[in-house]
Amino acid sequence: MIRYIAKPLSLFLIFAFMLFNLTAVSAKAGLIGTEAVMNALQGEKSRSRIAVFLDRQDVQKSFLAKGIDPIQAKKRVASLTDREVSQICNVLDQLPAGGDGVGTVVGAVVLIFLILLLTDILGFTHVFPFVKHPK
């Protein structure tokens, strides 16, 4: 009786184990390069640096003088890619140290104004009333 059941049972078990083995997903691990980690950390550092710059009182006053909402500007900067944030930080690094900082503020305001204007022209936002949006 056992021999009569053993052959079909063994074929069923072989089929079941083969099917189970095919459905199991194996995890694949890979190395993360040092450069990838450093770029991610650099992007976070650059974003925090720009956020600190935008939080300054004189920068916010310049925004308001140009008719730009500082909160909206922060949101726009947060939506920039890491490459764009890196370019802004490079511009900030090349500015002269010391002085009254008027040139820095004006440069940053102009840069952010251009970014806001570009996103408004492309139709992502509606910040400036003088930009015509097709309906």
C-alpha positions as CSV (number, residue, x, y, z in Angstrom):
1,M,0.0,0.0,0.0
2,I,2.8,2.4,0.8
3,R,4.5,1.7,-2.5
4,Y,1.2,2.4,-4.3
5,I,1.0,5.9,-2.6
6,A,4.8,6.7,-2.6
7,K,5.3,7.3,-6.3
8,P,2.4,9.8,-6.8
9,L,3.2,11.4,-3.5
10,S,6.9,11.8,-4.4
11,L,6.0,13.3,-7.8
12,F,3.6,15.7,-6.1
13,L,6.3,16.7,-3.6
14,I,8.9,17.2,-6.3
15,F,6.5,19.4,-8.3
16,A,5.5,21.4,-5.2
17,F,9.1,22.0,-4.2
18,M,10.0,23.1,-7.7
19,L,7.0,25.4,-7.8
20,F,7.9,26.8,-4.4
21,N,11.5,27.4,-5.4
22,L,10.5,29.3,-8.5
23,T,8.1,31.6,-6.7
24,A,10.6,32.5,-3.9
25,V,12.3,35.9,-4.6
26,S,15.8,36.2,-3.6
27,A,17.2,39.4,-2.2
28,K,19.9,41.1,-4.2
29,A,22.4,43.2,-2.3
30,G,24.8,45.7,-3.9
31,L,27.3,48.1,-2.8
32,I,26.5,51.8,-2.6
33,G,29.3,53.9,-3.9
34,T,31.0,56.5,-1.7
35,E,30.3,59.1,-4.3
36,A,26.5,58.5,-4.3
37,V,26.4,58.8,-0.5
38,M,28.5,62.0,-0.6
39,N,26.3,63.5,-3.3
40,A,23.2,62.9,-1.2
41,L,24.8,64.4,1.9
42,Q,26.1,67.4,-0.1
43,G,22.5,68.0,-1.5
44,E,21.0,68.0,2.0
45,K,23.8,70.3,3.2
46,S,23.2,72.7,0.3
47,R,19.5,72.8,0.8
48,S,19.9,73.6,4.5
49,R,22.4,76.3,3.6
50,I,19.9,77.9,1.2
51,A,17.1,77.6,3.7
52,V,19.2,79.4,6.3
53,F,19.9,82.1,3.8
54,L,16.2,82.5,3.0
55,D,15.4,82.7,6.6
56,R,17.5,85.8,7.1
57,Q,15.5,89.0,7.8
58,D,17.2,91.1,5.2
59,V,16.5,88.5,2.5
60,Q,12.9,88.3,3.4
61,K,12.6,92.1,3.3
62,S,14.1,92.1,-0.2
63,F,11.6,89.5,-1.3
64,L,8.7,91.6,0.0
65,A,10.2,94.7,-1.7
66,K,10.2,92.8,-5.0
67,G,6.6,91.5,-4.4
68,I,7.7,87.9,-3.8
69,D,6.2,85.9,-1.0
70,P,9.1,84.4,1.1
71,I,7.1,81.3,1.9
72,Q,6.4,80.6,-1.8
73,A,10.1,81.2,-2.5
74,K,11.1,78.6,0.1
75,K,8.6,76.1,-1.5
76,R,10.1,76.7,-4.9
77,V,13.7,76.2,-3.6
78,A,12.6,73.0,-1.9
79,S,11.3,71.7,-5.3
80,L,14.6,72.3,-7.1
81,T,16.8,69.4,-8.2
82,D,20.0,68.7,-6.4
83,R,22.0,70.0,-9.4
84,E,20.1,73.4,-9.3
85,V,20.7,73.7,-5.6
86,S,24.4,73.0,-6.1
87,Q,24.6,75.7,-8.7
88,I,23.0,78.2,-6.4
89,C,25.4,77.2,-3.6
90,N,28.3,77.7,-6.0
91,V,27.1,81.2,-6.7
92,L,26.9,81.9,-3.0
93,D,30.4,80.5,-2.5
94,Q,31.8,82.9,-5.2
95,L,30.4,86.0,-3.6
96,P,32.8,88.1,-1.6
97,A,32.8,87.7,2.1
98,G,32.2,90.6,4.5
99,G,30.8,93.9,3.5
100,D,27.2,95.0,4.0
101,G,25.9,92.0,2.1
102,V,23.7,94.1,-0.2
103,G,25.2,92.5,-3.3
104,T,24.6,89.1,-1.9
105,V,21.0,89.8,-1.1
106,V,20.3,91.4,-4.4
107,G,22.0,88.6,-6.3
108,A,20.0,86.0,-4.4
109,V,16.8,87.9,-4.9
110,V,17.4,88.2,-8.6
111,L,18.3,84.5,-8.9
112,I,15.2,83.4,-7.0
113,F,13.0,85.9,-9.0
114,L,14.3,84.4,-12.2
115,I,13.5,80.9,-11.0
116,L,10.0,82.0,-9.9
117,L,9.5,83.7,-13.2
118,L,10.7,80.7,-15.2
119,T,8.4,78.4,-13.4
120,D,5.5,80.8,-13.9
121,I,6.2,81.1,-17.6
122,L,6.3,77.3,-17.9
123,G,2.9,77.2,-16.2
124,F,3.8,75.3,-13.1
125,T,2.7,78.2,-10.9
126,H,0.8,81.4,-11.1
127,V,2.7,83.9,-8.9
128,F,3.1,86.9,-11.1
129,P,0.0,88.6,-12.6
130,F,1.9,90.0,-15.6
131,V,2.7,86.6,-17.0
132,K,0.0,85.5,-19.5
133,H,-1.2,81.9,-19.1
134,P,-2.9,80.1,-22.0
135,K,-6.3,78.8,-21.0
